[in-house]
């Protein structure tokens, strides 16, 4: 019985350190999520900045002489099966 009481006392004594470790881990997790969110925001912003020029480039290339022939050749080319 004495061993059981001592073991329970040790476990109860470890609770504050365990809770601190858990809180520290949770804080690091939240910081990581924040960094990921900022990275995704930057990537989304960069991709939005690229879409406009890419669309204008596609329109300009489509208006070049011979673009219709290239589109026809691309449409007739057999597609690889996945």
N, C-alpha and C positions, 0 to 999 in steps of 0.2 A: 504494500500500500504506500509505503514511504517513497519507493521508486516512482510510482505513478504520480504522486503529488509533486515530486521534484521535476519530473518530465513536463507536467502541466505548467508548473511555474516557469520553466525555461521557455516553453512555447508562448506563454502569455508575455514574457519579457521580450520576445522577438517580434511581437506584433507591431510596435512603433517603427522598427527598422524595416520591416516588410512593407508597411504602408508607405513609408518614405520612398523605398525603392520602386514601388508600384506607381506612386505619383510622379516620380522622376521619369520613369519610362513613359508614362502617359504624356508628360510634357514634351519629351523628345519626339514622340509620335506626332503630336500636334504640330510641332515645329517642322517636321518632315513633310506633313501634309500641306502646311503653308508654303514651303519651298516648292513643292510639286505644283501647287495651284498657281504660284507666280510664274513658274516655267511654262505651264500650259497656256497661261494668258499671253506670255511673250510669243510663243509659237503660233497661237491663233492670230495675234496681231501681225506677225511677219507673213503668215500665209495670206491674210486679207490684203496686205500690201502687194503681194505677188499676183493675186488673181486678176486685178484690173489690167496690168501690163500684159499678162499672158493672153487675156481675152483680146486685147487690141492687137497683139502680135498674130493671133490666129486669124483675125479678120483681115489683117494686112496680107498675110500669106495666102489667104483664100482668094484675094483679089489679084494676085500675080498671074501673069500669062502662064498657061500650062497647068494651073492649079486644078482645073476640072479633069484633066487627063490623069493627074496623080491621084485624085480622089477615086476615079474610076478604076485605076489599077489597084489601089488599096482595097476597094470593095470586092474586086474579083479574086484577090489573093486568098488561097485557102487558109483558114484559121487553124492553128494547132489545137489538138484536143487536150484538155487538162488531165 
